[in-house]
Structure formats: C-alpha cells, structure tokens
Amino acid sequence: MNYLEAIVLAIVEGLTEFLPVSSTGHMIIASSFMGIASEPFVKLFTIAIQLGAILSVLVLYFKRFFKSINFYFKLIVAFIPAAVFGLLLSKKIDELLESPMAVGISLLVGGIILLFVDKWFNKPTINEEEDVTYLTALKIGFFQCIAMIPGVSRSGATIVGGMSQKLSRKVAAEFSFFLAVPTMFAATAKKLFDFYKEGHTITHEQTNLLIIGNVIAFIVALLAIKSFIGYLNKHGFRVFGWYRIIAGLAIIILLLTGHNLQII
C-alpha cells in the first residue's frame, strides 16, 4: 500500500462510516479495484482507520459523553450482542469479508429496505436519548449484528433498528454514532491482536500510513456526520436507498460479466 492508496481508503472510510451505505463494503470494493485487498496490512488498515472516524463522534458530541453514567451502561448493553456474535462467528465473518458478491447483494437488499423505512416507522415516540431504555438499547444491539454481513452497513442497521423501536430519525442516528465508539474500538483491538498473532509487524512507514489514514478519516467523517444529520431530518433515507441499489447492481453485473473484483 502506498500513500495515495491510503488516502483514498481513508476518504472512503470517512464518507461512509456513518452513512447507511456500508463503509466495510465500500472499503472492500475500493481496495479490490486498487489490487491491494489481499495484503494483511490493508485488512488491518481498513479497520484501524475507523478510530479516526470515531474520534469525530467524540468531538461533535463531547458533552453527551459526560452527561450521565446511564449513557455508558446503555452503550455497553447495546454492544454486548455484537461482542458475543463477533467472537462466535469470527471465521465466517472473515470469509464473507472476502466476497464482493456478498457486498453487492447486501447493498441491493439494504437499498430496497431503505426506500420504505420512512413509511414503515413514521410515528416515533422517543425524541431524546435519555428516553431510550436498556431493553431498547439491547434490541438495537441485535440489529447491529446484522451488519457483520459486509455491505449491510452498521450505521444503517442500527438506525433502522432504532426507528423500529420508535426512536426518531435523529435520535436513532445519534445513538448509532455513539454505539460505534465501543464497537469500533473493540474491532480494532481484535484486528491488531490477530495481526500480531499471525506473525506480522508494523513498519515505520506503515505507522505513518495509519496516522495519515486516521487524520483524514477524522476530518472527512466530521463533515459527513454534520451533513448527514441535517439531510436525514429533511429528506429521509430514499436517496441512500437508491444509491445502494445502483451500487449493488453495478457490482453484481460486473462480477457476473467476468470482471474480477474477487479478493484472493
């Protein structure tokens, strides 16, 4: 991986991490197009730069993280399902992460769902994060597990999960952002552990790539979150649904017509 490739992946991560379009799916496809997807460090890089994106949540919602201890308990409860299923299904998840076809299908199906989400869940009763119960947080956590399938979108799954539990679009989106913090920290820690366990080491140049990647992901995600919340409140999910459908169909058609996007 060179610096240009690192910058491209960091921009993709920052733009897509908190949008319901699947950052993992976009990273898989982007790295496949650049021919670097099979490199062990690239797999680590695509996970590790999520920390930069997460930092944007801490900056934008700094005061929320010091509001009450219950806030942290709710995030822990919501995080538990992903932690359990992530450990139990880690091998299967790794296999799916190497399948652009899985990404294409997930993008397509998720896009169709997003076209109807605003109609399905149009009567929210929870307009403040403080009104989210522990049971509701747990249910949202199970929705997050669906995003272990590449292309589903962690933010999309948790936002839809929140809306299905009567959260407003804004509250569901913000809770999804908050839940990303423990989830992505845990994912990065596990990926680092696996990377070293497999006998790899991080060179000085790779450290620089990680720093640059995290800085760029932070800046881009900061802008993406602010834009997304405003757009979501006014227009809903339809544009993201159509985007996912077009992207998913494009990937599926390319693969079916013999174009090699497969990670080897």
ZABA-118272 format. One line per 8 residues: number of its first residue (from 0); for each residue x negated, y negated, z negated of N, C-alpha, C. Coordinates in steps of 0.05 Angstrom, whole numbers, always signed. Layout:
BEGIN
NUM) X Y Z X Y Z X Y Z | ...
***
This chain:
BEGIN
0) -17 +24 +0 +0 +0 +0 -17 -25 +0 | -11 -44 +18 -26 -69 +18 -9 -91 +6 | -20 -115 +5 -6 -137 -9 +20 -145 +6 | +19 -145 +32 +43 -152 +47 +66 -133 +42 | +60 -107 +41 +80 -87 +36 +91 -90 +7 | +73 -97 -11 +82 -101 -39 +101 -125 -41 | +94 -146 -27 +111 -170 -27 +139 -164 -15 | +139 -149 +7 +165 -142 +20 +182 -126 +1
8) +170 -106 -12 +186 -89 -31 +195 -105 -55 | +179 -123 -64 +186 -140 -87 +210 -158 -80 | +210 -169 -56 +232 -186 -47 +258 -169 -45 | +255 -145 -34 +278 -127 -32 +289 -121 -60 | +271 -115 -78 +280 -109 -106 +294 -132 -119 | +282 -156 -117 +294 -179 -129 +321 -186 -118 | +325 -183 -91 +350 -189 -78 +372 -169 -85 | +364 -143 -88 +385 -122 -90 +389 -110 -118
16) +372 -115 -137 +374 -102 -163 +401 -107 -176 | +411 -132 -175 +435 -138 -190 +459 -142 -171 | +455 -137 -145 +478 -137 -127 +488 -109 -124 | +514 -105 -118 +525 -78 -115 +519 -64 -89 | +493 -65 -81 +485 -54 -55 +464 -32 -57 | +454 -27 -81 +434 -6 -87 +406 -15 -81 | +392 -24 -101 +364 -31 -98 +347 -7 -92 | +353 +16 -105 +337 +40 -100 +340 +49 -71
24) +364 +49 -61 +369 +56 -33 +354 +39 -14 | +355 +13 -19 +340 -6 -1 +310 -3 -3 | +300 +3 -27 +271 +7 -30 +262 +33 -16 | +279 +54 -18 +272 +79 -4 +271 +74 +26 | +291 +61 +37 +291 +56 +66 +268 +37 +74 | +264 +16 +59 +242 -3 +66 +215 +10 +65 | +210 +26 +44 +184 +40 +43 +181 +61 +64 | +204 +73 +72 +203 +94 +93 +196 +81 +120
32) +208 +58 +126 +203 +43 +150 +173 +35 +152 | +162 +28 +129 +134 +20 +129 +115 +43 +127 | +126 +67 +125 +109 +91 +125 +93 +96 +100 | +102 +85 +77 +87 +88 +52 +102 +102 +30 | +126 +112 +37 +144 +122 +16 +133 +147 +2 | +116 +162 +15 +106 +187 +2 +83 +182 -17 | +72 +158 -18 +49 +153 -35 +58 +152 -65 | +45 +166 -82 +52 +167 -111 +53 +139 -123
40) +34 +122 -117 +34 +95 -128 +58 +79 -119 | +67 +83 -94 +90 +68 -84 +115 +76 -100 | +118 +101 -106 +141 +110 -122 +140 +98 -149 | +117 +95 -161 +114 +81 -187 +120 +52 -184 | +110 +40 -163 +113 +11 -158 +142 +3 -156 | +158 +19 -141 +186 +12 -136 +202 +13 -162 | +193 +29 -182 +206 +29 -208 +196 +7 -226 | +169 +5 -227 +156 -14 -245 +163 -43 -240
48) +167 -51 -215 +173 -79 -210 +202 -87 -218 | +217 -67 -226 +244 -73 -236 +242 -88 -263 | +219 -86 -276 +214 -101 -301 +215 -131 -295 | +204 -139 -272 +204 -167 -265 +232 -177 -261 | +248 -160 -248 +276 -167 -244 +291 -169 -270 | +285 -151 -288 +298 -150 -314 +292 -175 -330 | +267 -185 -327 +259 -209 -342 +277 -233 -335 | +287 -233 -310 +304 -255 -302 +330 -255 -318
56) +339 -231 -326 +363 -229 -343 +357 -241 -371 | +334 -234 -381 +326 -244 -408 +324 -274 -408 | +314 -286 -386 +311 -314 -384 +338 -328 -381 | +355 -318 -363 +380 -331 -357 +400 -328 -380 | +399 -306 -395 +418 -301 -417 +403 -299 -443 | +383 -316 -447 +366 -315 -471 +382 -316 -497 | +401 -334 -498 +416 -338 -523 +434 -314 -529 | +443 -300 -509 +461 -277 -513 +446 -255 -529
64) +420 -252 -525 +405 -231 -538 +399 -237 -567 | +408 -260 -577 +404 -267 -605 +431 -274 -618 | +452 -265 -605 +479 -273 -614 +488 -256 -638 | +486 -230 -635 +495 -212 -657 +482 -185 -654 | +480 -170 -676 +469 -143 -676 +487 -124 -661 | +513 -129 -661 +532 -112 -647 +526 -111 -617 | +516 -133 -607 +509 -134 -578 +489 -112 -571 | +469 -108 -588 +449 -88 -583 +460 -60 -587
72) +477 -56 -607 +490 -30 -611 +506 -22 -587 | +521 -41 -576 +537 -35 -552 +520 -26 -528 | +497 -40 -525 +479 -33 -503 +467 -5 -507 | +461 +2 -533 +450 +28 -539 +470 +50 -533 | +495 +45 -541 +517 +64 -536 +521 +68 -506 | +520 +46 -491 +524 +48 -462 +500 +61 -448 | +477 +59 -460 +453 +70 -448 +450 +100 -453 | +462 +111 -474 +459 +139 -481 +466 +159 -459
80) +488 +156 -445 +494 +175 -423 +472 +177 -402 | +462 +154 -393 +441 +154 -373 +415 +167 -384 | +409 +163 -409 +385 +175 -421 +388 +205 -421 | +411 +215 -429 +415 +244 -431 +415 +257 -403 | +432 +246 -385 +433 +258 -359 +408 +254 -343 | +394 +232 -348 +368 +227 -334 +348 +248 -341 | +347 +256 -366 +328 +277 -375 +336 +304 -365 | +362 +310 -366 +372 +336 -358 +370 +341 -328
88) +374 +320 -312 +375 +322 -283 +352 +309 -268 | +330 +305 -282 +307 +290 -271 +297 +303 -245 | +295 +329 -243 +285 +342 -219 +304 +339 -196 | +329 +342 -201 +349 +338 -180 +350 +310 -170 | +347 +291 -188 +346 +262 -181 +322 +256 -163 | +299 +268 -170 +275 +264 -154 +279 +274 -126 | +293 +297 -123 +299 +308 -97 +316 +289 -80 | +337 +279 -93 +355 +260 -79 +341 +234 -71
96) +322 +226 -88 +307 +201 -82 +290 +204 -57 | +287 +228 -47 +271 +232 -23 +289 +237 +2 | +314 +229 +0 +333 +235 +22 +347 +209 +32 | +337 +197 +54 +351 +174 +66 +379 +180 +73 | +386 +206 +81 +413 +212 +87 +432 +209 +63 | +422 +217 +40 +437 +213 +15 +442 +183 +11 | +422 +167 +17 +425 +138 +14 +447 +127 +33 | +445 +136 +58 +465 +127 +78 +493 +134 +71
104) +497 +159 +63 +524 +168 +55 +534 +153 +31 | +517 +149 +11 +525 +135 -13 +532 +106 -8 | +516 +93 +9 +522 +65 +17 +549 +64 +31 | +555 +82 +49 +580 +82 +63 +604 +86 +45 | +603 +107 +28 +625 +113 +10 +629 +91 -10 | +607 +81 -21 +609 +59 -40 +620 +34 -28 | +613 +29 -3 +624 +6 +11 +654 +7 +15 | +664 +30 +21 +693 +34 +24 +707 +28 -2
112) +695 +38 -24 +707 +34 -51 +708 +4 -57 | +686 -11 -51 +685 -39 -58 +705 -56 -42 | +715 -46 -20 +735 -60 -5 +761 -62 -20 | +766 -43 -38 +791 -41 -52 +790 -47 -82 | +766 -50 -93 +762 -54 -121 +778 -78 -132 | +777 -100 -118 +791 -125 -127 +821 -121 -129 | +832 -103 -113 +861 -98 -114 +867 -78 -136 | +850 -58 -139 +854 -37 -159 +854 -49 -188
120) +835 -66 -193 +831 -76 -220 +834 -107 -221 | +858 -116 -216 +863 -145 -214 +878 -157 -238 | +879 -141 -260 +892 -152 -284 +875 -148 -309 | +852 -162 -310 +834 -159 -332 +846 -171 -358 | +838 -158 -380 +847 -168 -407 +823 -175 -424 | +799 -169 -415 +775 -174 -431 +759 -196 -416 | +758 -219 -427 +745 -242 -415 +720 -252 -430 | +713 -237 -452 +689 -244 -467 +675 -219 -474
128) +648 -220 -474 +632 -196 -480 +638 -186 -508 | +644 -204 -527 +649 -196 -555 +673 -178 -557 | +691 -178 -537 +715 -161 -539 +711 -133 -527 | +687 -128 -517 +681 -101 -507 +677 -82 -531 | +692 -61 -533 +690 -42 -555 +667 -22 -550 | +660 -7 -571 +640 +13 -568 +649 +36 -549 | +674 +43 -550 +685 +63 -532 +684 +54 -503 | +691 +29 -499 +689 +17 -472 +660 +17 -462
136) +642 +10 -479 +613 +10 -472 +604 +38 -464 | +613 +58 -479 +606 +85 -473 +617 +94 -446 | +642 +87 -440 +653 +93 -414 +638 +80 -391 | +630 +55 -395 +614 +42 -374 +587 +56 -371 | +577 +66 -393 +552 +81 -392 +554 +106 -374 | +577 +119 -375 +580 +143 -358 +582 +135 -329 | +594 +112 -324 +595 +102 -296 +567 +98 -286 | +549 +88 -304 +521 +83 -296 +508 +108 -286
144) +515 +131 -297 +503 +156 -290 +507 +163 -260 | +530 +153 -249 +535 +159 -221 +513 +147 -204 | +501 +125 -213 +481 +111 -198 +454 +127 -196 | +453 +150 -209 +429 +167 -207 +427 +178 -178 | +450 +177 -164 +450 +185 -136 +440 +161 -120 | +418 +163 -106 +407 +139 -91 +427 +128 -71 | +430 +102 -71 +449 +89 -53 +475 +81 -67 | +480 +92 -90 +505 +86 -104 +505 +57 -115
152) +483 +49 -127 +479 +22 -139 +486 +23 -169 | +466 +19 -185 +470 +18 -214 +489 -5 -222 | +483 -28 -211 +500 -51 -218 +528 -48 -207 | +531 -37 -183 +557 -33 -171 +574 -13 -188 | +561 +9 -196 +575 +29 -212 +584 +18 -239 | +566 +4 -252 +573 -6 -279 +593 -29 -277 | +591 -46 -257 +611 -68 -254 +639 -56 -248 | +640 -37 -230 +666 -24 -224 +676 -10 -249
160) +657 +3 -263 +665 +17 -288 +676 -2 -308 | +664 -26 -310 +674 -46 -329 +701 -57 -321 | +704 -61 -295 +730 -71 -286 +752 -51 -290 | +745 -25 -288 +765 -4 -292 +774 -3 -322 | +757 -15 -339 +764 -16 -368 +775 -44 -375 | +785 -58 -356 +799 -84 -360 +781 -107 -364 | +754 -105 -358 +737 -128 -360 +741 -145 -336 | +738 -171 -339 +739 -189 -317 +714 -185 -299
168) +715 -194 -275 +692 -190 -257 +667 -202 -269 | +669 -226 -281 +646 -240 -292 +634 -224 -316 | +652 -216 -334 +643 -201 -358 +631 -174 -350 | +644 -161 -331 +634 -135 -322 +606 -138 -309 | +602 -159 -293 +576 -163 -280 +555 -170 -301 | +562 -187 -320 +542 -194 -340 +535 -171 -358 | +555 -154 -366 +549 -131 -382 +530 -112 -366 | +535 -110 -340 +518 -93 -323 +489 -104 -324
176) +486 -130 -323 +459 -142 -324 +446 -135 -350 | +460 -138 -372 +449 -133 -399 +441 -103 -401 | +458 -85 -391 +453 -57 -393 +428 -49 -377 | +422 -65 -357 +398 -59 -340 +372 -61 -357 | +372 -77 -378 +348 -81 -393 +338 -55 -406 | +353 -42 -424 +343 -16 -435 +340 +6 -414 | +358 +6 -394 +357 +27 -374 +332 +26 -357 | +325 +2 -348 +302 -1 -331 +275 +1 -347
184) +276 -8 -372 +252 -4 -388 +246 +26 -392 | +267 +41 -397 +264 +70 -401 +255 +84 -376 | +267 +76 -353 +260 +88 -327 +231 +82 -320 | +222 +58 -326 +194 +51 -320 +174 +66 -338 | +181 +68 -364 +164 +83 -383 +162 +112 -374 | +184 +124 -366 +183 +152 -358 +167 +156 -333 | +170 +137 -314 +155 +139 -289 +125 +136 -293 | +118 +118 -311 +89 +114 -318 +78 +140 -331
192) +94 +152 -349 +86 +176 -362 +82 +199 -342 | +101 +202 -324 +99 +222 -303 +75 +217 -285 | +70 +192 -278 +48 +184 -260 +21 +193 -272 | +17 +187 -298 -8 +195 -311 -9 +225 -316 | +14 +237 -322 +15 +266 -327 +7 +282 -302 | +13 +271 -279 +5 +284 -254 -24 +279 -246 | -38 +265 -263 -67 +261 -259 -75 +236 -244 | -56 +219 -239 -62 +194 -224 -71 +172 -244
200) -85 +153 -233 -94 +130 -249 -88 +104 -232 | -86 +82 -246 -80 +57 -233 -106 +41 -230 | -113 +34 -205 -138 +19 -200 -134 -10 -205 | -156 -25 -204 -154 -54 -208 -137 -67 -187 | -140 -59 -162 -124 -70 -140 -94 -64 -144 | -88 -39 -153 -61 -32 -157 -48 -48 -180 | -64 -54 -200 -55 -71 -222 -47 -98 -212 | -63 -109 -194 -57 -135 -181 -31 -133 -165
208) -27 -111 -151 -3 -107 -136 +22 -107 -154 | +19 -94 -177 +41 -92 -196 +48 -120 -208 | +27 -135 -213 +31 -163 -224 +45 -180 -203 | +35 -180 -179 +47 -196 -157 +76 -187 -152 | +80 -161 -152 +107 -150 -147 +127 -158 -168 | +119 -157 -193 +136 -165 -215 +143 -195 -215 | +123 -211 -209 +127 -240 -208 +147 -247 -186 | +143 -235 -162 +161 -241 -140 +190 -231 -146
216) +191 -206 -156 +217 -195 -163 +232 -212 -183 | +217 -223 -203 +229 -240 -223 +241 -265 -211 | +226 -279 -194 +235 -304 -181 +259 -299 -163 | +258 -279 -147 +279 -273 -128 +305 -264 -143 | +301 -247 -163 +324 -238 -179 +338 -261 -194 | +322 -279 -203 +332 -303 -217 +352 -318 -199 | +344 -322 -175 +361 -336 -155 +385 -319 -147 | +381 -293 -145 +402 -275 -136 +424 -273 -157
224) +417 -271 -182 +437 -269 -204 +455 -294 -204 | +442 -317 -204 +457 -342 -205 +476 -345 -182 | +467 -337 -158 +484 -339 -134 +506 -318 -135 | +500 -294 -145 +519 -272 -145 +543 -277 -163 | +538 -287 -187 +559 -292 -206 +579 -313 -195 | +568 -334 -183 +585 -355 -171 +601 -344 -148 | +589 -328 -131 +602 -317 -107 +623 -297 -116 | +616 -280 -135 +635 -259 -144 +660 -271 -156
232) +658 -292 -172 +681 -304 -184 +700 -316 -162 | +689 -326 -141 +706 -338 -120 +716 -319 -99 | +699 -299 -91 +706 -283 -68 +709 -253 -73 | +699 -243 -95 +702 -215 -100 +681 -198 -85 | +688 -172 -80 +668 -153 -71 +669 -146 -41 | +689 -156 -27 +693 -147 +1 +668 -150 +19 | +654 -172 +17 +631 -176 +34 +609 -155 +28 | +607 -148 +3 +587 -127 -4 +596 -100 +5
240) +622 -96 +5 +633 -71 +16 +627 -68 +45 | +632 -89 +61 +627 -87 +90 +597 -85 +95 | +581 -98 +80 +552 -96 +83 +543 -67 +79 | +553 -55 +58 +545 -27 +52 +554 -8 +74 | +578 -13 +84 +589 +5 +105 +571 +3 +130 | +564 -22 +138 +548 -26 +162 +520 -14 +158 | +508 -19 +134 +481 -9 +129 +482 +22 +128 | +502 +33 +114 +504 +62 +112 +507 +75 +139
248) +525 +65 +156 +529 +76 +182 +504 +74 +199 | +490 +51 +197 +465 +48 +212 +445 +69 +205 | +442 +74 +179 +422 +94 +170 +430 +122 +180 | +456 +129 +177 +466 +155 +185 +462 +159 +215 | +469 +139 +231 +466 +141 +260 +437 +144 +268 | +419 +129 +256 +391 +131 +262 +381 +159 +256 | +389 +170 +233 +379 +197 +226 +391 +218 +245 | +417 +215 +252 +429 +235 +269 +420 +234 +298
256) +408 +211 +306 +398 +208 +333 +368 +213 +335 | +357 +225 +313 +329 +234 +314 +308 +215 +304 | +316 +192 +294 +297 +174 +283 +288 +184 +255 | +262 +185 +251 +251 +197 +227 +248 +177 +205 | +267 +176 +186 +265 +160 +162 +259 +177 +138 | +257 +203 +143 +254 +222 +120 +228 +218 +106 | +230 +218 +79 +206 +216 +63 +193 +244 +61 | +167 +246 +67 +154 +272 +66 +133 +273 +45
***
